[in-house]
Amino acid sequence: MENTEIPNRIIRKIKSKAPCFSYGENFNRYPGVITEGHETGCQYKNVVIYIQNGHNNKKDFFEKLIKGISKIQSSQSRKYRLFIFGIGNSKQLQHNGKYFDLNYPNIKSQKKKIIEVFSEISQNKKCSKAIIYELFPKSQGKNFYTSRTKINKDDLLIIIGNKNEIFFNEDLKSQLKISIKKHILLIEFNNKEVNYTFYPKELNFNNLTNKNNSMTIKRYLSEGNLKRIKNDFKFLINLIDTSFGEFDFAIRDNYFNIYYKGNSLAKVEPKKNDFYKVSINAKFFDCTKADDTSFYTSKKDSNNIILSNKQLHRFFQRKHLTEFASRIKKVHNGEEIDFEQSLITDNLNKEKIIIIDRQITDTILKRKRLDLLALKQIEENKYQFLVMEVKLGNNPELKNKVASQLDGYLKHIQAKFYDYKKCYEKQFEQKRELGLIKKPAINKINIIEPVEGIILVGGYSGIAFKQINELKATYPHLKIKQFTNEI
């Protein structure tokens, strides 16, 4: 394993953030350390370590970690305590009731005992998802926990585990204040490397808080349906690819929608025995060339058309899709949908911004829908959510309403971040596998916090100008971008 020592730059950074204290002669110090009068020092009061189950064989890493802690706490000889807790599948922090009273001279002499506790606490049973439900063990009888019940702002918290496998329970968000987060050292094992992050900008939260542990949002296919759709709809994906954004393939909860210029053209649901159920608005389907029994197995109405996998190509042939599209054009849902569609088509296959979904809702939002959800590249495979609200410059909602709406969506996604993260990391992988995303040419992404938002304003610059200025003054944290037709 490479880079197992805490880098000196990280040690310097951690030491620079250590809380300062004042003490008098021999105050909270070991015998033999003489001070004159009152002095000031900077040092962490306690070092608290969470280690994921399954890492009990990393003796070399433990030795170097102890060495790093010794360097961090070396500026003073004040006593501090070292607590080691295990994290895994249980809802309590795992411990053996022991802690270490340490200072700079004596940590080396206790190294062997500390390594033994690391091995004992970490265990050899692997856990692919370790959830932290409490920051410190609750009081249990007459032991050191009775006088110590929480993480303090003067503590250094070290979290150790595999990359993307450590999560805090959502209930801890209110307890993880900045005063605690700025003293967190995150140590992640990533293949053969060890990554060190002090004061991490994002922490993973486990947001599955529904009673039945269901996801707030689930817009991806089961593995079986992904395989079926990949085999059965190659022709349709090629057709959508060559439409340059006019037709769109949107993955939903184990089904998909076909859009034409922002309007839902068809809903396609996999059924048993290689059959599919297709739902199309009667205005777009009835009395078209596709409305013929030779193209499907059965039809109750336009919202319940049953096709076998062998009938798919003939039913969704280009001629039929073009006819459905011409019906949609006659209905025409307005300029705002056209503007939204142009944003999607003009940003296809870009690495920096991926418009991953449209018309987004979930089990909590219900009838409320986000216009567009994008992924903004931060670095390489790391992306952030970018919520896009689309409005024309002459829309009367382009005042406080759209801003408060967007603000509400941002808070909602942030509160349910893990659900959204899991959903859209999975959707990205599936779109890559289906050939719906060409760029970036990577198969997995890591979506990180925080969530950002932007209001996209199209045209009517004269009308929009005053309203945009009001929005900027009232909601300075929201981004607003205006598109004009100026020549």
N, C-alpha and C positions, 0 to 999 in steps of 0.2 A: 504494500500500500504506500503510495507516494504522498508527499507533503503532509506528513502526520504531525509535525510540530506546529504550534500556533505561530504564525508569522510575526516577526518583531513589530511590523507596522500595526498589526492588530493589537498586540500587547500594549504598545504606546498609546493607541487610541482608547483602549479599555482603561488604562491607568489615568489618562487625562480626564475621564468622566467619573472617576471615583469620588464619592462624597467626602467632604472635608469635616474635620472634627477638632475640638480643642481638648486638651487634657492637662492635668497637673502632674506633680511628681508621682511616678509609678502607677498612674491611673490606668486600670485595665491592661497592665503590661506584665511581662514576665520578670521574675527576680533577676537582678543583675543589670537591668536596663535603667540607667540613671538619667533623669531629666532635670532641668533647672527651670523652676517657675512654670508658667503656662506656655504650652507650645501648641502648634496647629499641625495636623497631619491629614493626609488624604488616603483613604483605604476603604474597601468594602467591609461592611460589618459582618456579613456572612456570605458564603459561596454555596449556592443551591444547585444541584445537578439533577436533571432528568435524563435517563438513558433508556432508549428503546430496547425491548427484549430481543435477545438473539445475538448480542455482541459480547458474550462472556469470554471469547477467545482472543480478544484484542489487547493482549498484555503490553505489547510495544506501544500501542496508541495510549493506553492508560498511563504508562510511565512518562510519556512526553507531555500528556495533559497535566499531570501533577507538576512537572517541571515548569510548564507555562503558568499555572496558577501561582506557583512560588514566585515567579518573576512579577506577576501582576500585583501580588500582595507584599512585595519586598521593600516598599518604601518606608514602612513603619514596622515596629515590633509589637503593635497592639494585637491582642488575641482576636481570633475570629473562628467561627464554626463552619465546618464543611458537612453538608447534608447530601446524601446520595439516594435518589429515588428511582425506581423502575417504572416504565410506562408501557402498556400493552393493551390487552383486551379488557382488563378489569376497570371498574369505575373509580377505584381508589389508587392512589400512588402506592407502589410496592416499596416496602422498607423492612429493615430488620431491627428497628428500634435503636440503631447506633448512630452516633455522629462523632466528629473529630474536633477537638479543641486544638487549634493550630496557631502558629505564628511563623515568621520567616525562618528562624533557625531550626525549628523542630519538624517541619513538614517532610523533610527528606528522611528523617529517622522513622517516620510512620508510613513511608511509601509502600512497604510490603503489605501492611494491614489494609491500607486504602485500596490497593489493587485487588486484594481478596474480596473486599466488600463490593467493588465494581463488578467482579465476576459473579458473585453470589446474587446481587440485585438484578443484573442484566439477564441472567439465565441463558440457557441454550435454546429455548423454545422461540422460534422466529415468529414475528408478528408483522404483517405487511401494512397494517394501518393502526398506529398507536394514537389513541385519543386521550388528551389530558382533560380530565373532568374537574380537578381541583388543583389549586396552586400550592397547597400545603396540607398534609394530613390533618384530619380533624382530631380533637383531643380524645385520647383513649386511655383512661386510667392514670396512674401516677408515674408518668415518664416525662421526657423532655417536651412532648407535644402539649402538655397542659399549660406550659408557659409560653408556648410559641404556636400561633395559629394561622399565620399568613405570611406571604412574601412582602417584604418591606421595600421602600424606595431606596434604602441603603444597601440592598443585597445585589450580588451579581448572580444572575440566573443563566446557567449553561444548559442548553438543550442539545442532546446528541441522538442521532438516528439516521436512517437512510433518507435520501432526497425524496421529497414529496410523499413521505409516509408518516409525518408527525402532524397532528391536528389538535387544536384547542377546541373544546366544546363551545358552542355559540354562547352559552350562558356566562362564560368567563370574559366576554368582551368588555363589560362594564368594569371588571376588576383590573383588566390589563391597561391601566392608565399609562400615559406617556412617561411618567416618572419611573415606571417599572420597565416598559418596553425599551427605553433608552439604555438599560443595563442588561440587555439580553445578548448572549453570545450563542448563535446558532451554528452547530457543527454538523455538517451533512456528509455522509458517505455516498460517493457517486462513482460507481465502478471501483477503480483502483485509486481514486483521488479522494482527498478530504477537503471540503470547502468550508471556510470560516467566514461568517458574516456577523459583524457586531452592529447592534441596533438595526435589525432587519426592517425594511420598509413594509414588507408584507408578511403576515403570518397566516398559515392555513387554518381555517375554521371548519368544524364539522357542523353543518347547518341542518342535519336531518332531525328536526325537532318535532315533526308531526307524530301523532300517537302511533300511526301504523308505519312510521319510518319511510313514508313515500316521498318521492322527490317533489319539490315545488314546481320544477319544470323538467320535462323529459321530451326532448325533440331529437330523437335518434332511433335507429332501427335495431331490432334484435339481431343477433349474429345470423340466425337462420333466414330472416327476411332480407337482410343485407345481401346475403349470398344469392337468394332468389332474384332479387331486383337487379343485381349486377349481371346475372346471366340472361334474364328475360327482357331487360330494357336497354340493352346496348344500343339498339337502333334509335331509341328515343333520346338517349343521352348524346349521341352523335348529332342528332337533329337540333337539340337545344344548344349544343356547342357551336354549331354553324349559324345559329340565329343571331349571334353577337349580342345577347342580352334581351332580345324581344321576348323570347320564351325563357322561363326560369323553372328550376326544379328545386322545390323547398321541402326538406325533410321535416316530418312531424313525428308524433308519438306512434311509431310503428306503422306509419303510412307516409305518403308524400302527396304534395299538391303541385300541379302544373299551373304556372302563372303566365298570362300574356299581358305585357305592358302594365303590370301591377294589378291586374284583375285575375281572380282565381278562375281558371278554365276547367280544371278537373281535379277531383280528389280520388286517389287510387289506394285501396286497402288490400293487402295480401290476405287471402282466405285459404282454407284447407284444400288439399288435393290439387294444387297448382291452379287454383282459381283466384280471380281478383274481382273486387267490387269497385265499380266506377260510378262516381256521382258528378253530374254536370247540370248546371242551371238549365231549366227547361227553355229559357229564352235563347240559350246558345246551342241547344241540341235538337229540340223537337223539329221534325220534318227536314233535317239535314240529310245528306247522302249517307252519313254514318248511322242514321236512324233506320236501320234495315236488319232484319233478323239474321241475315247471312253474315253479319259482322260480330254477333255476340250470341251467348248461350241462352240468356233470358233477360227480361226487362219488366219490372213492375212499373217503374216510371223512370224519369231521367236521373233520379237520385239513387237508383238501385239497378244498375246494369251489371250483369255477371258475365265475365269473360274467362275463358281458359287461357293458359299461357301461350297456346298456339294461335289464338285469335288476336293477341295484343298488337302485332305489327300491322295487320290489315286495318284494325280499328283506329290506331293512332298514326295512320299514314299521314304524310305531309298534306295531302289534298284535304283530308278531314280537319286537321288542325288549322289549316288556312281558312276553312269555312267557319269553324268555331270563332276564330280570331276576327273575321269580318263581322260576325254578329256582335262581338264585344265592342268593336269600333263604333257600331251604330248606337250602342247604349252610352258610351263615353262617360266615364265617371269624373271627369273634370281635370283642370290644369294641374292641380296639386299632385294627383296620381302621376300625370305625365312628367312633372318635375322630379318626383321621387324615382320614377323609372329611369330618367336620364342620368341621375346620380349613380344608379346601379350600373347601367351600361357603360358609363364613362370611367368606371373604376374597377372593371373586370381584370382579374389576373395581375393585381398589384401586390407587392410584398408589404409595403408600409401600412396600407389600409386594406382590410378584407371585410367587405360587407357580407356578414355570415348569415343574416336572417332578416326577414321582414314580417310586419304584423305580429309582433311577439306578445304572447300572453302566458299566464300560468295559473295554477290552482288558487292563488290569492288575488291576482289582478282580475281574473274572470273576464268580464266584458271590456275592460280597459286594454288597450293595445299600444305598444311602442311602435313607432313608424319603422325605424331601421335600427339594427344592432350591428355594430362593426367591431373589428379587432384592430387595435393600433399597435404596430410593432415598436417595442422598446429596445430590444437587442436580440439578434439572431432568432431563436425560437420563443422568446418571451413576448407576450402580448398583453394589452390591457383592454377591457371593455370600453367602447365608446358608443354611448347611446345617442342616436340622432333623431331629433324631432324636425320634421320638414313642414315648412309653411310658406305660402306665397306672400309677397309683400303687401297685398291688399286684404289679407285675411284679418278680420277683426279680433281673432284670438291671438294675434301677434302683439300681445301686451303681457300683463302679469299672468294670464291664464296658462299660456304655453310654458312660461318659465317655471311656475309653481308645479305644473304637471311634470316637467322634466326633472325638477328637483326631487319630486316624490319618487319617480322611477329610479333615480340614482341611489336614493336611500334604500329603496326596496331591494335592488340588486345587490347592494353592499351588504344588507342584512342577510340575504340568502346567497351569499357569494359562492359558497362551496357547491350548492346545487347548480348554479349557472355555470360555474367553472367546469364541473364534471360534464354537464350537458353539452357545452359547446366545444370542449376539447374532443369529446367523442364525435360530435357532428363533423368537426373539421377532419378527423381521421377518416370518417365514412365518405365524406365528399371527395377527399383525396383518392380513396380507393375506387370510387365510382368514376373518377375522371372529371368531376365537376369543378375542382380547383386545380389549376395548373401551377400557379405560383402562390406562395413560396414552394420550392421543391423539397419540402420536408414533410414527413408523414405524421409527426406529433408536435404539438405546441404546448407551452406552459402559460396559462392565463394567470396573471398576477394582479394584486390590488395596487392602487385604488381604482374605482370606477369613475370614468369621466363622461361628460355630456357636452353636446353642441347643438345649437339651433341653426338650421340651414334655411336661409331666406332667399326666395327666388323672385327676381323681377320687381316691377312696380317700385323702383327705388325712391321716387318722390314721396309716395304714400308711406313707405316703410321707414324712411329715414328717422322721423320723429319717434316712432314706436321703438325702433332699435336702440336709440339713445336712452329712452326711458328704461328699457330692459337692462341695459348695461349699468345704469345707475342703481337700479333696485337689486339686481342679481349679478354683482361684479365677478363672482366665481364661475359663472357660466360663460362658455365661449359662444360667440355668434359669428357666423360667416354669411356674407351676402353675395349673391350671384346676380349680376346685372347683364342686360343686353346692350350695354353701351358700345357704340362703334368707335 
